[in-house]
Amino acid sequence: MTDTAIERGLSSATAAKRLRELGPPPENSSRSTSSIVAGNVFTLFNAIIGAFFVLDLGLGLYADSIFGLIAVINSYIGIRQELKAKRTLDELAVLVAPHAKVIRDGAVTSLLAEQIVPGDVVEVAPGDQLVADGEVLGTRGTSRC
């Protein structure tokens, strides 16, 4: 890139077009709700309790099959706790989302890491978190890559 291209960076229109073409980055902050439910329902403990529950019902021992509620209660408690933890982790992920200073249209703009596209000129200063791979285009006391 030439010095002029480094100083100007991408235009907002070009960056928006590239972001549309690439789409948003995949979200992977925590497990999905269906994964949490499946992980708590399909366990060895529930399989054993479920098998004996079906056996007792088949033999007509309805009073003895009340223990099947243990599997249901155990799954409910596990699902509820994990969903609460997932909600908390998702809220924390928003608070600590990485930001970067990008040169767009000749001006330094602060963006979320997910808004950076290939070709962006990222201004990096001491202590900044690197949010993308890239090459160093030039240095002048602070690095721009």
Secondary structure, DSSP 8 states (H G I E B T S, - for coil): --HHHHHH-B-HHHHHHHHHHH------SS--HHHHHHHHHS-HHHHHHHHHHHHHHHTT-TTGGGGHHHHHHHHHHHHHHHHHHHHHHHHHHHHT--EEEEEETTEEEEEEGGG--TT-EEEE-TT----S-----EESSSEE-
